Structure formats: C-alpha cells, structure tokens
Amino acid sequence: MGATFHQATQFSIMQFSVDDTIAAIASARGGAWRGILRVCGPGAAACVDRCLVIQPTSPTEMPPVLANIARATVVSGRWRLEGDKAELPGEVYWWPGERSYARQPTVEFHTLGSPPLLNLALAAVCAAGARLARPGEFTLRAFLAGRLDLTQAEAVLGVIDAIGPADLDTALAQLAGGLTGPLRSLRERLLNLLAHVEAGLDFVTEDIEFISIAELDRELQAAADFVAELATRMSSRGQTGDEPRVVLVGRPNAGKSSLFNALCGDDAALVADVPGTTRDYVARRVAWQAVNCQLIDTAGLDCDEGAHRQSAADADAHDAHIAAAAQDHSTNQRLQAAVELFCIDATQPLDSWELEQLGAPPSPGVVRLTVLTKIDAVPTDEPGKQVSRPSNLPVTTPAALFTSSASGQGIKALRVAIVTALRSRTAAAEGVVAATAIRCRESLRRAAESLERARELAPTGQEELVAAEVRLALEDLGEVAGTVYTDDVLDRIFSRFCIGK
C-alpha cells in the first residue's frame, strides 16, 4: 500500500477541482518518530470525523467532532483504521477557516511515523470521502488562493530539494518574500509610471505635463537596473535539482585524471601516461566543508586540428568516432560547469591553445581556477625545494594553483579554492532558487528589452509606444511573480513536487 500512496502521478491543473477534499502523507518517506497525515478542502471536517474519535476533556463529556469546533485548535484523538483494525493515537491540528496554508479547512494528524500505519490511516480517510492529493497540490492551492506567489511556491520546492545549508538558506529567503517584495515594489512603480504616461495621452491637447521626460527616463533606468541585477543573480544558478559541477578540462595527458583521483581520495579515474586514456567523462559526488558538488573528469581537449586529422587518419573509423564523441562530451560538460579547473602540465611548455584559453574569460556564470599539475616533476635549482612559479606560466595568469597528485602538494588548497568559488556563486544568486532562475530568465530578458525600447522612445514624444513597451515589461514581470500564468506553466512547476506538499 505504501507504494500506492507515494507513487507520483501525471499532473495537470485541468484534472482536479479546488473544491475537492484531498489527503496525503505530508511527512518524509521512511520510518520516523512522528508522521503527518494532511487533509484539506471544504469537506475536511466531515471526512476526518468519520475516522477520528476525539478524546473528551472529561469522562462524562461526549467526544466532540471537528465540524462543531469553530476555531483553530489542537486536540488528542484516535484514528480508526480501515477495516476496523487498531486505532492510531495522535494529535489533531485543526484550522476551520481560511487561516491555513491553502486557505481552506485543513486537518493535520500527527501520529506514529510508521509508513504502513500512515498508509492505513490515509486509506481510511480516502474511503471516508477524500481523494489522494496530486504532486504539489497543497502548495498549488495556496498559490491559487493568494497565500503564496509563484516564486514562493518554487521556494517550497527549493526547501524540499535543498542539497546543503546554502541551498536551504536561499530557498528560505525566497519563501520569506526576498524576491516577492522587490518584484511587487517594481511592478507598482511601473504601474504608477504607466498611469502618468497614459494620463498625458488623455490630456494631449491640454498644457498639462504629468511626468517630464527626464523623470520618465530616471524611472525607466531604475527599473532596467533592477531587472538587470535580478537577471545577473539568476544567470549564476545551475540546472534545477542539480548539484554544481566542478569540471576538469585541459590538454590530453595534462594530469587531470590523477588530480581527479587525488581530489576524490580514490582511484575513480583510469590513469596512464598515454594521451587520450580518458575517453568519456567520469563523475563523482564529493562534499567538502558541507558543500556538495559533482567532480567531473573529462577527456583531453585536442584542439590542434593538424594533429587531430593525423590521429584520425591513423586510427580506424570506430576509434575515430569514439574520439570525436569524447571531445563532444568534454565540451558539453565544460558548458555546464559551475567551476572549471583548467589543468596545465607544469613540465611542458604552453601551446597556443592554452595561451588563448588563459587570455579569454570563462563562460558567463563560470568560475575558472587555473591549476598547474605535476609540479613535483619540475626541475629546481635546489634539490627538495618546491617550485614557486614554473617558467612556462605567463606572468599575467591570475591565481594559479600548484598541485602534485604524486606528493599531495596543493591538493588541500585546491579543495579550499573550489569551496570558496562555489560559495561565491551561491552568494551571487542569494534569494533565488534554481527553479525560479530557469523559469524566469526569458521573461526577464524580454522585460529588459521592453524597458530599453521605452527609454529610447521617451525623448521622441511617442507616449503611445512608451506606454505599450511598459505594459509589455509589466506582463513579463507578472510571469515572474505568477500574476500572469498559464496552465502549462503551473503543470511544469508543480509536477516536480512530491505528493503531500
């Protein structure tokens, strides 16, 4: 029965009515000291009263029923299981009006955290008239009732999916309105601005100036700056539900796999002195200083076209195909990186491609760390003395980290640098969960373009076009907050929730 009531179902907002009474297990899966059964909807009291015997306050008093309790309260009771089996003791939390999470009558039964017993209790209330809630349906009702906006609903999912303290803090900040308040303030300012512009259109023949061109430009610039800042914060977020990726890239035989093993602390990657030993990427989940990430070793990037053609000619067609696929995998992983470890063999002179890479900025939202490998094999003037700076590294290269997988030199410092880089990205995206960032990027881009066009049109006196662009920006910002939405948007968001949330 446990699998039946926890299995995810196909979600569609068109499949249900908010007038239904829904029920689900709201606590996490697995055994625990306490478990929670939640029932919500207009008929919550009637369904629960068919299952629940509330403990009276005195031996002579008749057991009360929830339908007769008109205020939020907590009472003790026993939940009758389906088929007249044993009764479950527990506490009943009752919200009879609109002051609940979903702004509907809601019951929470807190009892023993045994999954089989919780499923029996759920089966009993479903037999009494409730239906099993679909994924995210409690939070969806809260959104539709105006209890939460869409960014806060996504923050609920962010709390559930948090993979570390930083993600949890980000989700809680957004749930508390860290994004809702500024967005609401911006939309109100733009609505006031639009009212002034359209008032000028209504009195175009009168000598009345509702807003000057200079003031209009200031307001539009302030709005554009806020949207740009928000877009920057969101651009640093990774894919929804993914841990940030730390990707090792560089030339073949640059020591990436040895460094990968040293960072992991085991022999996860195959290591050999033959270039091209790594033909596919190797991933390992690691945690340093309470920061989780995916460490990824990739095939060496062979960007010497002449050498690549020669190696392809010398190999059979199957090997050539594998080599090309390995290159594609490496490039793809590099594009998804949160932190890029650009590995350089300290024993070899830099080639033109490495120099080009060092001189070019990383992709947007990616932190690049330049890592010199095999530092123990670099000759020194004094035996036993560590190299301070290899001669093949340009003086302009910033923050190079010197490592040796053989001796362990620099490995701990590299881990610290990776953690610092990951935390800097989290700080840059503070207050924005990944689900919101991915959903809203396109809306923010369109809003920014509309505001920029409005600024360009303002000095020309074409108030109708300025007003039209401001309305477009308001619509796009409404999509961010959820004041403007479609059923398919809600389907995509809430289908990712688990049942009971």
KOLKEZA-650296 format. One record per residue (C-alpha): x, y, z; residue in three letters. Coordinates in Angstrom, 1 decimal, always signed. Example, Ala and Ser with C-alpha at 12.3 -4.5 7.8 and 13.67 -1.06 7.14 Angstrom:
<pts>
xx  yy  zz  pator
+12.3  -4.5  +7.8  ALA
+13.7  -1.1  +7.1  SER
</pts>
This chain:
<pts>
xx  yy  zz  pator
+0.0  +0.0  +0.0  MET
+2.9  +2.3  +0.7  GLY
+3.9  +2.3  -3.0  ALA
+0.3  +3.1  -4.0  THR
+0.0  +6.2  -1.9  PHE
+3.5  +7.6  -2.6  HIS
+3.7  +7.0  -6.3  GLN
+4.0  +10.1  -8.4  ALA
+1.1  +10.7  -10.8  THR
+0.8  +12.6  -14.1  GLN
+0.0  +16.2  -13.1  PHE
-2.3  +18.6  -14.8  SER
-4.1  +21.6  -13.4  ILE
-7.1  +20.7  -15.5  MET
-7.5  +17.3  -13.8  GLN
-9.0  +18.5  -10.5  PHE
-11.2  +21.0  -8.7  SER
-10.1  +23.1  -5.7  VAL
-13.5  +22.2  -4.2  ASP
-12.3  +18.6  -3.7  ASP
-11.2  +17.4  -0.3  THR
-7.7  +16.0  -0.7  ILE
-5.4  +13.9  +1.6  ALA
-1.8  +12.8  +1.6  ALA
+1.0  +11.8  +3.9  ILE
+2.9  +15.1  +4.5  ALA
+6.0  +13.8  +6.3  SER
+9.1  +12.5  +4.6  ALA
+9.3  +8.9  +3.4  ARG
+10.6  +6.2  +5.7  GLY
+10.2  +5.4  +9.3  GLY
+10.4  +8.1  +11.9  ALA
+9.3  +9.0  +15.5  TRP
+6.5  +11.1  +14.1  ARG
+4.4  +11.1  +10.9  GLY
+1.9  +13.6  +9.5  ILE
-1.3  +13.0  +7.6  LEU
-2.8  +16.1  +6.0  ARG
-6.4  +16.6  +4.8  VAL
-7.5  +19.8  +3.1  CYS
-10.7  +21.1  +1.4  GLY
-14.3  +22.1  +2.1  PRO
-15.2  +18.6  +3.4  GLY
-12.1  +18.0  +5.5  ALA
-14.0  +18.1  +8.8  ALA
-16.7  +15.7  +7.6  ALA
-14.2  +13.2  +6.2  CYS
-12.0  +13.3  +9.3  VAL
-15.0  +13.0  +11.7  ASP
-15.8  +9.6  +10.0  ARG
-12.3  +8.4  +11.0  CYS
-11.4  +10.2  +14.2  LEU
-12.5  +9.8  +17.8  VAL
-11.5  +13.0  +19.7  ILE
-10.6  +12.4  +23.3  GLN
-13.2  +14.3  +25.5  PRO
-11.9  +16.7  +28.2  THR
-13.9  +14.8  +31.0  SER
-15.2  +11.2  +31.4  PRO
-18.8  +12.4  +31.3  THR
-18.4  +14.5  +28.1  GLU
-19.4  +13.1  +24.7  MET
-16.5  +13.1  +22.2  PRO
-16.7  +16.3  +20.2  PRO
-16.4  +16.4  +16.4  VAL
-14.3  +18.8  +14.3  LEU
-17.3  +20.1  +12.4  ALA
-18.5  +21.7  +15.7  ASN
-15.2  +23.3  +16.6  ILE
-15.1  +26.9  +15.1  ALA
-11.6  +27.9  +16.0  ARG
-8.1  +26.7  +15.3  ALA
-7.2  +24.1  +17.9  THR
-5.1  +21.1  +18.8  VAL
-6.8  +18.0  +20.3  VAL
-5.9  +14.4  +21.1  SER
-7.7  +11.6  +19.4  GLY
-7.6  +8.1  +17.9  ARG
-7.8  +7.5  +14.2  TRP
-9.8  +4.4  +13.2  ARG
-8.1  +2.4  +10.5  LEU
-9.8  +0.9  +7.5  GLU
-11.4  -2.5  +8.2  GLY
-11.9  -1.9  +11.9  ASP
-8.2  -2.5  +12.6  LYS
-6.3  -1.0  +15.6  ALA
-6.7  +2.8  +16.2  GLU
-3.8  +5.1  +15.9  LEU
-3.3  +7.6  +18.8  PRO
-2.1  +11.1  +18.0  GLY
-2.7  +14.9  +18.0  GLU
-5.1  +16.6  +15.6  VAL
-4.3  +20.1  +14.4  TYR
-7.5  +21.8  +13.0  TRP
-7.8  +25.0  +11.0  TRP
-11.5  +25.5  +10.3  PRO
-11.3  +28.7  +8.1  GLY
-9.0  +30.4  +5.7  GLU
-6.0  +30.8  +8.1  ARG
-4.5  +27.6  +6.9  SER
-1.7  +27.1  +4.4  TYR
-4.1  +26.6  +1.5  ALA
-6.8  +29.0  +2.9  ARG
-9.2  +26.0  +3.2  GLN
-10.3  +24.0  +6.1  PRO
-7.3  +21.8  +7.0  THR
-6.5  +18.9  +9.3  VAL
-3.1  +17.5  +10.2  GLU
-3.0  +14.3  +12.2  PHE
+0.4  +13.8  +13.9  HIS
+1.0  +10.2  +14.9  THR
+3.5  +7.3  +14.8  LEU
+5.9  +7.6  +11.9  GLY
+5.3  +4.1  +10.6  SER
+4.8  +4.1  +6.9  PRO
+2.4  +1.1  +6.9  PRO
+0.3  +2.7  +9.6  LEU
+0.2  +6.1  +8.0  LEU
-0.9  +4.4  +4.7  ASN
-3.7  +2.7  +6.5  LEU
-4.8  +6.0  +8.0  ALA
-4.7  +7.6  +4.6  LEU
-6.7  +4.7  +3.1  ALA
-9.3  +5.3  +5.8  ALA
-9.8  +9.0  +5.1  VAL
-9.9  +8.3  +1.4  CYS
-12.7  +5.8  +2.0  ALA
-14.5  +8.4  +4.0  ALA
-14.7  +10.8  +1.0  GLY
-11.3  +12.4  +0.5  ALA
-9.2  +11.8  -2.6  ARG
-5.4  +11.3  -2.8  LEU
-3.7  +14.6  -3.4  ALA
-1.6  +15.0  -6.6  ARG
+2.0  +16.2  -6.5  PRO
+2.2  +19.7  -5.2  GLY
-1.5  +20.2  -4.8  GLU
-1.4  +21.6  -1.3  PHE
+1.1  +24.3  -2.4  THR
-0.8  +24.9  -5.7  LEU
-4.0  +25.6  -3.7  ARG
-2.0  +28.0  -1.5  ALA
-0.8  +29.8  -4.7  PHE
-4.3  +29.9  -6.3  LEU
-5.7  +31.3  -3.1  ALA
-3.1  +34.1  -3.0  GLY
-1.3  +32.8  +0.1  ARG
+1.9  +32.5  -2.0  LEU
+3.1  +33.9  -5.2  ASP
+4.8  +31.7  -7.8  LEU
+8.3  +32.5  -6.6  THR
+7.4  +31.5  -3.1  GLN
+5.8  +28.2  -4.3  ALA
+9.0  +27.4  -6.1  GLU
+10.9  +28.2  -2.9  ALA
+8.8  +25.5  -1.2  VAL
+10.2  +23.0  -3.7  LEU
+13.7  +24.6  -3.1  GLY
+13.4  +23.7  +0.6  VAL
+12.5  +20.1  -0.3  ILE
+15.3  +19.8  -2.9  ASP
+18.0  +21.6  -0.9  ALA
+21.3  +19.7  -1.0  ILE
+23.2  +21.8  +1.5  GLY
+22.9  +24.7  +4.0  PRO
+23.5  +27.3  +1.3  ALA
+20.6  +26.0  -0.9  ASP
+18.3  +25.8  +2.2  LEU
+19.1  +29.4  +3.2  ASP
+18.5  +30.6  -0.4  THR
+15.1  +28.8  -0.5  ALA
+14.0  +30.1  +2.9  LEU
+15.0  +33.6  +2.0  ALA
+12.8  +33.4  -1.2  GLN
+10.0  +31.8  +0.7  LEU
+10.0  +34.7  +3.2  ALA
+9.5  +37.1  +0.4  GLY
+13.1  +38.0  -0.5  GLY
+12.0  +38.1  -4.2  LEU
+8.3  +38.8  -3.8  THR
+8.7  +42.2  -2.1  GLY
+11.2  +43.8  -4.6  PRO
+9.2  +42.5  -7.6  LEU
+5.9  +43.9  -6.1  ARG
+7.6  +47.2  -5.5  SER
+8.9  +47.4  -9.0  LEU
+5.6  +46.5  -10.6  ARG
+3.8  +49.2  -8.5  GLU
+6.4  +51.8  -9.7  ARG
+5.9  +50.8  -13.3  LEU
+2.1  +50.8  -12.9  LEU
+2.3  +54.4  -11.5  ASN
+4.6  +55.4  -14.3  LEU
+2.2  +53.9  -16.9  LEU
-0.7  +55.8  -15.3  ALA
+1.2  +59.1  -15.7  HIS
+2.1  +58.3  -19.3  VAL
-1.5  +57.3  -20.2  GLU
-2.9  +60.4  -18.4  ALA
-0.7  +62.5  -20.6  GLY
-2.3  +60.8  -23.6  LEU
-5.8  +61.6  -22.3  ASP
-5.0  +65.3  -22.0  PHE
-2.7  +65.6  -25.0  VAL
-4.4  +68.8  -26.1  THR
-4.1  +70.4  -22.7  GLU
-1.0  +72.2  -21.5  ASP
-0.5  +69.7  -18.6  ILE
+2.7  +67.7  -18.0  GLU
+2.0  +64.7  -15.8  PHE
+5.7  +63.5  -16.0  ILE
+8.7  +65.1  -17.5  SER
+11.0  +63.3  -20.0  ILE
+13.8  +63.5  -17.5  ALA
+11.8  +61.9  -14.7  GLU
+10.4  +59.3  -17.1  LEU
+14.0  +58.4  -18.1  ASP
+15.0  +58.1  -14.5  ARG
+12.2  +55.8  -13.6  GLU
+12.8  +53.6  -16.7  LEU
+16.5  +53.5  -15.9  GLN
+15.9  +52.4  -12.3  ALA
+13.5  +49.7  -13.4  ALA
+16.0  +48.5  -16.1  ALA
+18.8  +48.4  -13.5  ASP
+16.8  +46.3  -11.1  PHE
+15.8  +43.8  -13.9  VAL
+19.5  +43.6  -15.0  ALA
+20.6  +42.9  -11.4  GLU
+18.0  +40.2  -11.0  LEU
+18.9  +38.6  -14.3  ALA
+22.6  +38.5  -13.2  THR
+21.6  +36.8  -9.9  ARG
+19.5  +34.2  -11.8  MET
+22.1  +33.6  -14.5  SER
+24.5  +32.0  -11.9  SER
+22.1  +29.3  -10.9  ARG
+22.6  +25.8  -12.2  GLY
+20.0  +23.4  -13.6  GLN
+17.1  +22.6  -11.3  THR
+17.8  +19.8  -8.9  GLY
+21.5  +19.5  -10.0  ASP
+24.5  +19.8  -7.7  GLU
+27.0  +22.3  -9.0  PRO
+29.6  +20.8  -11.4  ARG
+33.3  +21.1  -11.0  VAL
+34.8  +20.1  -14.3  VAL
+38.5  +19.4  -15.0  LEU
+39.5  +20.4  -18.5  VAL
+42.7  +20.7  -20.4  GLY
+45.0  +19.1  -22.9  ARG
+45.4  +15.3  -23.1  PRO
+47.8  +14.0  -20.6  ASN
+47.7  +17.2  -18.5  ALA
+47.3  +15.2  -15.3  GLY
+43.5  +15.6  -15.0  LYS
+42.7  +12.1  -14.0  SER
+45.4  +11.9  -11.4  SER
+44.2  +15.2  -10.0  LEU
+40.6  +13.9  -10.0  PHE
+41.7  +10.8  -8.0  ASN
+43.7  +13.0  -5.6  ALA
+40.7  +15.3  -5.0  LEU
+38.3  +12.3  -4.6  CYS
+40.8  +10.4  -2.5  GLY
+40.5  +7.2  -4.5  ASP
+41.2  +5.7  -8.0  ASP
+37.9  +6.5  -9.7  ALA
+39.6  +7.5  -12.9  ALA
+41.9  +5.4  -15.1  LEU
+45.4  +6.9  -15.1  VAL
+48.1  +6.3  -17.7  ALA
+50.9  +8.2  -19.4  ASP
+49.3  +7.6  -22.8  VAL
+47.4  +10.7  -24.0  PRO
+43.7  +10.1  -24.5  GLY
+43.3  +7.4  -21.8  THR
+40.1  +9.1  -20.6  THR
+37.6  +8.6  -23.5  ARG
+34.4  +9.6  -21.6  ASP
+33.8  +11.8  -18.6  TYR
+33.9  +10.3  -15.0  VAL
+31.7  +11.9  -12.3  ALA
+32.0  +11.6  -8.6  ARG
+29.8  +13.3  -5.9  ARG
+32.0  +14.9  -3.2  VAL
+31.4  +17.1  -0.2  ALA
+34.0  +19.5  +1.3  TRP
+33.1  +21.8  +4.2  GLN
+29.4  +21.0  +3.9  ALA
+29.4  +22.0  +0.2  VAL
+28.3  +19.2  -2.2  ASN
+29.3  +19.1  -5.8  CYS
+29.8  +16.8  -8.8  GLN
+33.5  +16.5  -9.6  LEU
+33.9  +15.6  -13.3  ILE
+37.0  +14.4  -15.2  ASP
+36.8  +14.8  -18.9  THR
+38.7  +13.6  -22.0  ALA
+41.5  +15.9  -23.0  GLY
+40.6  +18.7  -25.4  LEU
+42.6  +18.2  -28.6  ASP
+42.4  +21.5  -30.4  CYS
+45.4  +21.0  -32.7  ASP
+43.5  +20.4  -36.0  GLU
+46.6  +19.0  -37.8  GLY
+47.3  +16.5  -35.0  ALA
+43.7  +15.6  -34.8  HIS
+43.5  +14.9  -38.5  ARG
+46.6  +12.8  -38.3  GLN
+45.4  +10.8  -35.3  SER
+42.1  +10.2  -37.0  ALA
+43.8  +9.0  -40.2  ALA
+46.0  +6.6  -38.2  ASP
+43.0  +5.2  -36.3  ALA
+40.2  +3.0  -37.6  ASP
+36.8  +4.5  -38.2  ALA
+35.4  +3.2  -34.9  HIS
+38.2  +4.7  -32.8  ASP
+37.9  +8.0  -34.6  ALA
+34.2  +8.1  -33.9  HIS
+34.8  +7.4  -30.2  ILE
+37.5  +10.1  -30.0  ALA
+35.1  +12.6  -31.6  ALA
+32.3  +11.7  -29.2  ALA
+34.8  +12.1  -26.2  ALA
+35.6  +15.6  -27.4  GLN
+31.9  +16.4  -27.7  ASP
+31.3  +15.1  -24.1  HIS
+34.2  +17.2  -22.8  SER
+32.9  +20.3  -24.4  THR
+29.3  +19.7  -23.2  ASN
+30.5  +19.2  -19.6  GLN
+32.6  +22.3  -19.8  ARG
+29.5  +24.3  -20.8  LEU
+27.6  +23.0  -17.8  GLN
+30.4  +23.8  -15.3  ALA
+29.9  +25.9  -12.2  ALA
+33.7  +25.8  -11.6  VAL
+36.2  +25.0  -14.3  GLU
+39.6  +23.6  -13.3  LEU
+41.8  +24.5  -16.2  PHE
+44.7  +22.0  -15.9  CYS
+48.2  +22.7  -17.3  ILE
+51.1  +20.3  -17.3  ASP
+53.8  +22.3  -15.5  ALA
+56.5  +20.2  -17.1  THR
+55.6  +21.1  -20.6  GLN
+55.7  +24.5  -22.5  PRO
+52.4  +26.2  -23.0  LEU
+51.0  +25.8  -26.5  ASP
+49.0  +28.4  -28.5  SER
+45.6  +27.0  -27.5  TRP
+46.4  +27.1  -23.7  GLU
+47.7  +30.6  -24.1  LEU
+44.5  +31.5  -25.9  GLU
+42.3  +29.9  -23.1  GLN
+44.2  +31.7  -20.4  LEU
+43.7  +35.1  -22.1  GLY
+40.0  +34.6  -22.7  ALA
+37.3  +35.0  -20.0  PRO
+35.4  +31.9  -18.9  PRO
+31.8  +31.4  -19.9  SER
+29.2  +33.6  -18.1  PRO
+28.4  +32.3  -14.6  GLY
+31.5  +30.0  -14.6  VAL
+34.4  +30.4  -12.1  VAL
+37.7  +29.3  -13.6  ARG
+40.6  +28.1  -11.5  LEU
+44.0  +27.7  -13.2  THR
+45.7  +24.6  -11.9  VAL
+49.3  +23.5  -12.6  LEU
+49.8  +19.8  -12.3  THR
+52.8  +17.6  -11.9  LYS
+54.6  +20.4  -10.0  ILE
+56.8  +17.8  -8.3  ASP
+58.4  +16.9  -11.6  ALA
+59.5  +20.4  -12.5  VAL
+63.4  +20.8  -12.1  PRO
+64.6  +23.2  -9.4  THR
+67.9  +24.8  -8.6  ASP
+68.0  +23.3  -5.1  GLU
+67.1  +19.6  -4.5  PRO
+63.9  +19.2  -2.4  GLY
+62.9  +22.8  -2.9  LYS
+59.3  +23.4  -4.1  GLN
+58.7  +25.4  -7.3  VAL
+57.4  +28.8  -6.6  SER
+56.4  +29.6  -10.2  ARG
+57.0  +27.4  -13.3  PRO
+58.8  +29.2  -16.1  SER
+56.2  +28.3  -18.7  ASN
+53.4  +30.2  -16.9  LEU
+52.7  +33.7  -18.2  PRO
+53.2  +36.4  -15.5  VAL
+49.7  +37.7  -16.2  THR
+48.0  +34.4  -15.3  THR
+46.0  +35.1  -12.1  PRO
+45.6  +32.9  -9.1  ALA
+47.4  +29.8  -10.4  ALA
+47.3  +26.8  -8.0  LEU
+50.3  +24.5  -8.0  PHE
+49.5  +20.8  -7.4  THR
+51.1  +17.4  -7.4  SER
+48.9  +14.3  -7.4  SER
+52.0  +12.3  -6.5  ALA
+53.2  +14.2  -3.5  SER
+49.8  +15.7  -2.5  GLY
+51.2  +19.3  -2.7  GLN
+48.4  +21.9  -3.2  GLY
+45.5  +19.4  -3.1  ILE
+44.1  +20.7  +0.2  LYS
+44.5  +24.3  -1.0  ALA
+42.7  +23.4  -4.3  LEU
+39.8  +22.0  -2.4  ARG
+39.5  +25.2  -0.3  VAL
+39.6  +27.2  -3.5  ALA
+36.8  +25.1  -5.1  ILE
+34.6  +25.5  -2.0  VAL
+35.2  +29.3  -2.0  THR
+34.3  +29.5  -5.7  ALA
+31.1  +27.5  -5.2  LEU
+30.1  +29.7  -2.2  ARG
+30.8  +32.8  -4.2  SER
+28.3  +31.6  -6.8  ARG
+25.7  +30.9  -4.2  THR
+26.2  +34.3  -2.7  ALA
+25.8  +35.9  -6.2  ALA
+22.4  +34.1  -6.5  ALA
+21.3  +34.7  -3.0  GLU
+17.5  +34.7  -2.6  GLY
+16.8  +33.0  -5.9  VAL
+16.2  +29.2  -6.1  VAL
+17.3  +27.4  -9.3  ALA
+13.7  +26.6  -10.4  ALA
+12.8  +30.3  -10.4  THR
+16.0  +31.2  -12.2  ALA
+15.5  +28.8  -15.0  ILE
+11.8  +29.6  -15.4  ARG
+12.3  +33.4  -15.4  CYS
+15.4  +34.0  -17.5  ARG
+13.4  +34.5  -20.7  GLU
+10.8  +36.7  -19.0  SER
+13.5  +38.9  -17.5  LEU
+15.3  +39.2  -20.9  ARG
+12.1  +40.3  -22.6  ARG
+11.3  +42.8  -19.8  ALA
+14.8  +44.3  -20.1  ALA
+14.4  +44.7  -23.8  GLU
+11.0  +46.4  -23.4  SER
+12.3  +48.8  -20.8  LEU
+15.3  +49.7  -23.1  GLU
+13.0  +50.3  -26.0  ARG
+10.8  +52.5  -23.8  ALA
+13.9  +54.6  -22.8  ARG
+14.8  +55.0  -26.5  GLU
+11.3  +56.1  -27.3  LEU
+10.8  +58.5  -24.4  ALA
+12.7  +61.5  -25.8  PRO
+10.8  +61.2  -29.2  THR
+7.5  +62.1  -27.6  GLY
+5.8  +58.9  -28.7  GLN
+4.0  +58.3  -25.5  GLU
+1.7  +55.6  -27.0  GLU
+4.7  +53.4  -27.9  LEU
+6.3  +54.1  -24.5  VAL
+3.1  +53.0  -22.7  ALA
+3.0  +49.9  -24.9  ALA
+6.6  +48.9  -24.0  GLU
+5.9  +49.5  -20.3  VAL
+2.8  +47.3  -20.5  ARG
+4.9  +44.5  -22.1  LEU
+7.5  +44.8  -19.3  ALA
+4.7  +44.6  -16.7  LEU
+3.4  +41.4  -18.3  GLU
+6.8  +39.8  -18.4  ASP
+7.4  +40.7  -14.7  LEU
+3.9  +39.3  -13.9  GLY
+5.0  +36.0  -15.3  GLU
+7.9  +36.0  -12.9  VAL
+5.7  +36.6  -9.9  ALA
+2.9  +34.5  -11.2  GLY
+0.3  +37.2  -11.5  THR
+0.3  +36.2  -15.2  VAL
+0.4  +32.5  -15.8  TYR
-0.9  +29.6  -18.0  THR
-1.9  +26.1  -17.1  ASP
+1.2  +24.6  -18.8  ASP
+3.5  +26.8  -16.6  VAL
+1.8  +25.5  -13.4  LEU
+1.9  +22.0  -14.7  ASP
+5.7  +22.2  -15.3  ARG
+6.3  +23.7  -11.8  ILE
+4.0  +21.6  -9.6  PHE
+4.6  +18.3  -11.3  SER
+8.1  +18.4  -9.8  ARG
+6.7  +18.4  -6.2  PHE
+6.2  +15.2  -4.2  CYS
+2.8  +14.1  -3.0  ILE
+1.9  +15.7  +0.3  GLY
+3.4  +19.1  -0.4  LYS
</pts>
